[in-house]
Amino acid sequence: MRPHRTLSQLAASHDGAGVGIVVNCGAGPPVGRPGGMPGVVLRAALPAATVVELTDGEVLVDVLGRLADGGCRALGGAGGGG
């Protein structure tokens, strides 16, 4: 998923505070980048981020809405980019 827009007025979040990331668990580990599943890697790199791994039946737009309503200032997605 490519960024729709970038808001430059947001301060960088080096530990992931204020960031919500939705992970497509079915995507598996990145090709050619060993180190584990995306959710595990993201949690280790951004310990203050809210990382949600989609489960069967969950709707991406609903999960993103919950993250935004819960105070996340920046949203992202991982996995399944083809």
C-alpha angles and dihedrals in degrees: 000000000000120000112268091207140342121229106209094188091073115098117238115264107211094180096037098256108163093014125120120194126187115206127204099220092194091065094076125201117335113270112256092006110095119194108096144282118335095247093053093046093048094049091052094047097041107029095171094051123102105239117189121188111208116236128201110289097021116125115225095218091052093051092048089050091053091050092050092046089049093060105268109150096193128036130199143170133219132194135027097059091135 
